[in-house]
């Protein structure tokens, strides 16, 4: 069953003097519940614009986007804010943790904004902290822990609302190879438990953990790969081959 559906999404930006940039020219795809989709492409291909539209941070110029039956194309600011708070989880390259809060309070923040009780928040956090291996970090400040630990705290914050869709924007971009592998294993694990994930990444390695990879070039979907029963190494090679082909297209 499709959770997210995009149909003929276009997005243009005015640069003044009647000039217009088409960031997205005609993008259509769907994401099923429980899927794990990676989006790849060169800088300027439209990946970030696409993620911002899905996140309801900007509206498409034309086309339609629906999630869980809700038309996201024309939500008001208040409706979009409520949608993000209740339906989406976000993981960023820069972690976006508050240094004035300890890790526990950083994770609790979306539930505090939703006015949930302390007991409700504690019940949600207990299994997450075990899953992510952060139970011993909860009472420490974010500036006291490593980048990989910060990203695990950020993932807990994104998941504690039990979002229908987890959006990850270059989630391993600021991490070394060891922490990158840990984070990708966590994503694979939470996806195996039913969490739907949409990830924008420059990393072929990161994309090889997904079930499906979309390649964007010049504002359009250029190619699509399915992992199926391929090993991660086999899938990684297919992704690398597609990226090479993408670079050669003029």
C-alpha positions as CSV (number, residue, x, y, z in Angstrom):
1,X,0.0,0.0,0.0
2,X,1.4,3.4,-1.0
3,X,2.1,5.7,1.9
4,X,3.5,8.6,-0.1
5,X,2.5,9.4,-3.7
6,X,4.0,12.2,-5.9
7,X,2.5,12.9,-9.3
8,X,4.1,15.2,-11.8
9,X,5.8,17.4,-9.2
10,X,7.4,20.6,-10.6
11,X,9.1,23.4,-8.7
12,X,10.3,26.7,-10.1
13,X,12.1,29.5,-8.3
14,X,12.2,33.1,-9.5
15,X,15.7,34.7,-9.6
16,X,14.4,38.2,-10.5
17,X,14.4,40.0,-13.8
18,X,11.9,37.4,-15.1
19,X,14.4,34.6,-14.8
20,X,13.2,31.3,-13.5
21,X,15.0,28.2,-12.4
22,X,13.3,24.8,-12.7
23,X,14.5,22.8,-9.7
24,X,12.1,19.9,-10.4
25,X,10.7,19.4,-13.9
26,X,8.4,16.4,-13.6
27,X,8.9,14.0,-10.7
28,X,6.5,11.1,-10.0
29,X,7.0,8.1,-7.7
30,X,5.5,6.4,-4.7
31,X,6.8,5.0,-1.4
32,X,5.0,2.0,0.1
33,X,4.5,1.6,3.8
34,X,7.6,-0.1,5.2
35,X,9.8,0.8,2.3
36,X,13.4,2.2,2.5
37,X,14.2,4.5,-0.4
38,X,17.4,6.3,-1.1
39,X,17.5,9.3,-3.4
40,X,20.8,10.1,-5.1
41,X,22.0,12.7,-7.7
42,X,24.6,15.4,-8.3
43,X,24.5,18.6,-6.4
44,X,21.8,20.9,-7.9
45,X,19.9,17.9,-9.2
46,X,16.8,18.8,-7.1
47,X,17.2,16.3,-4.2
48,X,17.0,18.9,-1.4
49,X,14.1,20.7,-3.1
50,X,12.2,17.4,-3.4
51,X,12.9,16.6,0.3
52,X,11.6,20.0,1.3
53,X,8.4,19.5,-0.6
54,X,7.8,16.1,1.0
55,X,8.6,17.7,4.4
56,X,5.9,20.4,3.6
57,X,8.6,23.1,4.0
58,X,7.7,24.4,0.6
59,X,4.9,23.9,-1.9
60,X,5.3,22.5,-5.4
61,X,4.7,24.8,-8.3
62,X,2.4,22.2,-9.8
63,X,1.6,18.5,-9.4
64,X,0.1,16.6,-6.4
65,X,1.7,15.0,-3.4
66,X,-0.3,12.9,-0.9
67,X,0.7,11.0,2.2
68,X,-1.6,8.7,4.0
69,X,-4.5,10.1,2.0
70,X,-3.7,13.8,2.9
71,X,-3.1,16.2,0.1
72,X,0.2,18.0,1.0
73,X,0.3,20.3,-2.0
74,X,-1.6,23.2,-0.5
75,X,-1.5,22.8,3.3
76,X,-1.6,26.1,5.3
77,X,1.4,26.9,7.5
78,X,-0.5,25.7,10.6
79,X,-1.7,22.5,8.9
80,X,1.8,21.8,7.6
81,X,3.4,22.3,11.0
82,X,0.9,19.9,12.6
83,X,1.5,17.4,9.8
84,X,5.3,17.5,10.4
85,X,4.9,17.2,14.1
86,X,2.6,14.2,14.0
87,X,3.5,12.3,10.8
88,X,7.2,12.9,10.1
89,X,10.5,12.3,11.7
90,X,13.7,14.1,10.7
91,X,17.4,13.2,10.8
92,X,19.9,15.7,9.6
93,X,23.6,15.7,8.7
94,X,24.3,18.3,11.4
95,X,22.3,16.5,14.2
96,X,20.4,19.7,15.2
97,X,20.7,19.0,19.0
98,X,20.3,21.7,21.6
99,X,23.5,22.1,23.7
100,X,21.5,23.6,26.6
101,X,19.5,20.3,26.9
102,X,20.7,16.9,28.0
103,X,20.2,14.1,25.5
104,X,17.1,12.8,27.2
105,X,15.4,16.3,26.9
106,X,16.6,16.6,23.3
107,X,14.8,13.3,22.5
108,X,11.7,14.3,24.5
109,X,11.4,17.7,22.8
110,X,8.8,16.7,20.1
111,X,6.7,15.0,22.7
112,X,6.9,18.0,25.1
113,X,5.6,20.1,22.2
114,X,2.8,17.6,21.8
115,X,2.0,18.0,25.5
116,X,2.6,14.3,26.4
117,X,2.9,13.2,30.0
118,X,6.3,12.4,31.5
119,X,5.3,8.8,31.9
120,X,4.2,8.6,28.3
121,X,7.6,10.0,27.2
122,X,9.5,7.6,29.5
123,X,7.6,4.6,28.1
124,X,8.4,5.6,24.5
125,X,12.1,6.2,25.3
126,X,12.9,3.0,27.1
127,X,12.8,0.6,24.1
128,X,14.3,3.2,21.8
129,X,17.3,3.8,24.1
130,X,18.0,0.1,24.1
131,X,17.6,-0.3,20.4
132,X,19.9,2.6,19.7
133,X,22.4,1.8,22.4
134,X,22.1,5.2,24.1
135,X,20.7,4.3,27.5
136,X,24.0,5.4,29.2
137,X,24.1,8.7,27.3
138,X,20.7,10.1,28.3
139,X,21.8,12.3,31.2
140,X,24.8,13.7,29.4
141,X,24.9,17.0,27.4
142,X,25.1,16.7,23.6
143,X,28.4,18.5,23.5
144,X,29.9,15.8,25.7
145,X,29.4,12.9,23.2
146,X,30.8,11.9,19.8
147,X,29.3,12.6,16.4
148,X,28.1,9.0,16.0
149,X,26.5,9.2,19.5
150,X,24.9,12.5,18.6
151,X,23.3,11.0,15.5
152,X,21.9,8.1,17.5
153,X,20.3,10.6,19.9
154,X,19.0,12.5,16.9
155,X,17.5,9.3,15.5
156,X,15.8,8.6,18.8
157,X,14.3,12.1,18.7
158,X,13.0,11.4,15.2
159,X,11.5,8.0,16.1
160,X,10.0,8.8,19.5
161,X,6.8,10.2,17.9
162,X,6.4,7.0,15.9
163,X,6.3,8.9,12.6
164,X,4.7,7.4,9.5
165,X,7.7,8.5,7.5
166,X,11.3,9.1,8.5
167,X,13.1,11.7,6.4
168,X,16.9,11.5,6.5
169,X,19.0,14.2,4.8
170,X,22.7,13.0,4.4
171,X,22.5,11.3,7.8
172,X,26.1,9.9,7.6
173,X,27.6,13.0,5.9
174,X,29.4,14.2,9.0
175,X,30.5,10.8,10.3
176,X,33.6,8.6,10.0
177,X,33.4,5.2,8.4
178,X,32.9,3.3,11.6
179,X,30.1,5.5,12.8
180,X,28.6,5.5,9.4
181,X,28.3,1.8,9.4
182,X,26.7,1.8,12.9
183,X,24.1,4.4,11.8
184,X,23.3,2.5,8.6
185,X,22.8,-0.7,10.5
186,X,20.4,1.1,12.8
187,X,18.4,2.4,9.9
188,X,18.3,-1.1,8.4
189,X,17.1,-2.5,11.8
190,X,14.3,0.1,12.3
191,X,13.2,-0.5,8.8
192,X,13.0,-4.2,9.4
193,X,10.6,-3.4,12.3
194,X,8.3,-1.5,9.8
195,X,9.6,2.0,9.8
196,X,9.3,3.7,6.4
197,X,12.5,5.6,5.5
198,X,13.2,8.1,2.7
199,X,16.9,9.1,2.7
200,X,18.8,11.7,0.5
201,X,22.5,10.8,0.3
202,X,25.6,11.3,-1.8
203,X,27.0,8.0,-0.5
204,X,26.7,4.9,-2.6
205,X,27.5,2.9,0.5
206,X,24.6,4.5,2.4
207,X,22.2,3.9,-0.5
208,X,23.3,0.2,-0.6
209,X,21.4,-0.3,2.7
210,X,18.1,0.8,1.1
211,X,15.6,-1.4,-0.6
212,X,15.3,1.0,-3.6
213,X,17.3,3.8,-5.0
214,X,16.1,6.7,-7.1
215,X,18.5,8.8,-9.2
216,X,17.7,12.4,-10.0
217,X,19.3,14.4,-12.8
218,X,18.2,17.9,-13.9
219,X,15.0,17.8,-11.9
220,X,13.8,14.4,-13.2
221,X,13.9,10.8,-12.1
222,X,16.6,9.4,-14.4
223,X,16.8,5.8,-13.1
224,X,15.5,3.5,-10.4
225,X,17.1,0.4,-8.8
226,X,15.6,-2.3,-6.6
227,X,17.8,-4.4,-4.3
228,X,15.6,-7.4,-4.3
229,X,17.6,-10.5,-3.2
230,X,20.9,-9.1,-4.2
231,X,23.7,-8.9,-1.6
232,X,24.7,-5.5,-0.4
233,X,27.9,-5.7,-2.4
234,X,26.1,-6.6,-5.5
235,X,23.6,-3.8,-5.0
236,X,26.4,-1.3,-4.2
237,X,28.1,-2.1,-7.5
238,X,24.8,-1.5,-9.4
239,X,24.5,1.8,-7.6
240,X,28.0,2.8,-8.5
241,X,27.4,1.8,-12.2
242,X,24.3,3.9,-12.3
243,X,26.1,6.9,-10.8
244,X,28.8,6.6,-13.4
245,X,26.2,6.4,-16.2
246,X,24.5,9.4,-14.7
247,X,27.7,11.5,-14.8
248,X,28.1,10.6,-18.5
249,X,24.7,11.8,-19.5
250,X,24.8,15.4,-20.9
